[in-house]
Amino acid sequence: MADPEGTLTELHSTVAPRLRGAGLRYTRSRRRVIEVLAGTDRPLTIPDILARAGTLAQSSVYRNLNELIDAGVVHRIVAGDEFSHFELAEELTHHHHHLVCTRCGRVEDFVPTDELESSLHSVLRDVSASSGFALEHHRLDLIGTCAECTRLTG
């Protein structure tokens, strides 16, 4: 990020009206959760968020994440471990997919090449059309074992 402060300002100015539209105020704790999620390159668990958020109470983080999900600002990813992972909604960041480790539960983002994304979208559009499904967008989670877990069990 070349201009993190400018990017955060832009993000806050996009999130605020979404929350108002959902009947929510953009409180200091919601701003902090958004900033924590914006400051990472992968989806985070609640313990990850708490470790980065400073003085926010666990109950506040839970409550705010649920409200941010309902408002369409945050997306929940359910992985193979006991924790959900959270990230900013794709409309606020960029289109990407996930690598989900079935051993440790780690979730990482990956961005496919334009060529792969175009091919994937074409196939998904064909599958949708053949079943009468109206495709809006797609998410792809690759399920397997991360490099660290593979090294440990190698």
Helices and strands as residue ranges (DSSP letters): H 4-21, H 28-38, H 46-53, H 58-70, E 74-78, E 84-88, G 90-92, E 97-101, E 107-110, H 114-130, E 141-144, H 147-153
